[in-house]
């Protein structure tokens, strides 16, 4: 169950230098935007993406996309037992008004690798998924966000902190924990959590995560709301407005 992991002390942020090169590279993504092979005539709207043997992923391209002007990207992760289509759900209705490209891979198992054991197959698949998106769509390299809900929020926080040289912003809706061995860059962070969340209780999760991020020097916008384990539409809109103000979206 996604609520079991936070009972352990796993919300850690190691700001010291790691002695092992192998460990310091754990969780690092190598994919970067590639403006040389983009598809300027790429279709808009919701599309499925299947890359080799990976589970089906999804991408949503807003109507304003033309290929000659790079747009912001938000990489979204689904919760436990979910799929890539559900990964897009919190922000899907906001993509067109704010001109966001949304992309969501699917986990190999019922949830993301580090939540089950450690970084592995999903990290590799996310890297390949991102490489495909970067190669086929015009993405603004200065406006790439990572986000998710529940287990997906935990994964987004963990990868976002370790890949802050790629991601400028992190959107974490009801995260359970964060496991980050190194810090790269300084992404801005938005976190929301329901005060009545019985799946990932707020006292054991976000109320522990936020102080650690602040102590580590991150700029954090934190929003608690009356409710359970979900992403209310007003919270999603607030997060995108926050992103718009910070990333200069029009």
Order of alpha helices (4+ residues) and beta strands (2+ residues): beta-alpha-beta-beta-beta-alpha-alpha-beta-alpha-alpha-beta-alpha-beta-beta-beta-alpha-beta-alpha
